[in-house]
C-alpha cells in the first residue's frame, strides 16, 4: 500500500482473513496493471485514466474500512 503510508502500520497488523484481504489483492492487481499500461501505452490512452481512477477509489475504500471497528488493530 505504497500510496497509503499514513495507514501502513494498521495494514501490517491486519489479521489473516481480514475483510480487507480481497480489496488489497484487487488494489495490488490494479496498481500492477496501471504500471504496465503506463509503460506500454500512449500516455493519453483512456485505459490509463480509468485505472488511475480505480486505484484511487480502492484507496478511498480501504481508508473507509480502516476507520471502521471491524478491522481496527488490537490494543496493546
C-alpha positions in Angstrom: 0.0 0.0 0.0 2.7 2.5 -1.0 0.2 5.3 -1.6 -1.2 5.0 1.9 1.8 5.5 4.2 -0.3 7.0 6.9 -2.1 3.7 7.5 0.8 1.3 6.6 1.2 0.3 10.3 -2.5 -0.6 10.5 -2.3 -2.6 7.3 0.7 -4.6 8.7 -1.3 -5.5 11.8 -4.3 -6.9 9.9 -5.1 -10.5 10.8 -5.1 -13.1 8.1 -8.6 -13.5 6.8 -9.4 -9.8 7.3 -12.3 -8.4 5.3 -9.7 -6.2 3.6 -7.8 -9.1 2.1 -9.8 -9.2 -1.1 -9.7 -5.4 -1.6 -6.0 -5.3 -1.0 -5.5 -8.0 -3.6 -7.6 -6.1 -6.1 -5.6 -2.9 -5.3 -2.3 -4.8 -6.0 -3.7 -6.1 -9.3 -5.0 -2.7 -10.4 -1.7 -1.0 -9.5 0.3 -3.6 -11.4 -2.0 -3.3 -14.4 -1.7 0.5 -14.3 2.1 0.3 -14.2 2.1 -2.0 -17.2 -0.3 0.3 -19.1 1.9 3.4 -18.3 4.9 1.5 -19.7 3.3 0.1 -22.8 0.5 2.5 -23.9 0.4 6.1 -25.0 0.1 8.5 -22.1 -3.3 9.7 -23.3 -4.8 6.2 -23.5 -8.2 6.2 -21.7 -7.3 2.9 -20.0 -4.6 4.6 -18.0 -7.1 7.2 -16.7 -9.6 4.5 -15.9 -7.1 2.5 -13.9 -5.9 5.6 -12.1 -9.5 6.2 -11.0 -9.9 2.6 -10.0 -6.8 2.8 -7.8 -7.9 6.0 -6.1 -11.4 4.6 -5.5 -9.9 1.4 -3.9 -7.6 3.6 -1.7 -10.7 5.5 -0.5 -12.5 2.2 0.2 -9.5 1.0 2.2 -9.4 4.2 4.2 -13.1 3.9 4.9 -12.8 0.3 6.1 -9.9 1.1 8.3 -11.9 3.8 10.1 -14.5 1.2 11.0 -14.3 -1.0 14.1 -14.2 -4.3 12.3 -10.5 -4.1 11.2 -9.0 -1.9 14.0 -5.6 -3.1 15.2 -5.5 -4.9 18.6 -4.9 -2.7 21.6 -1.6 -3.2 23.4 
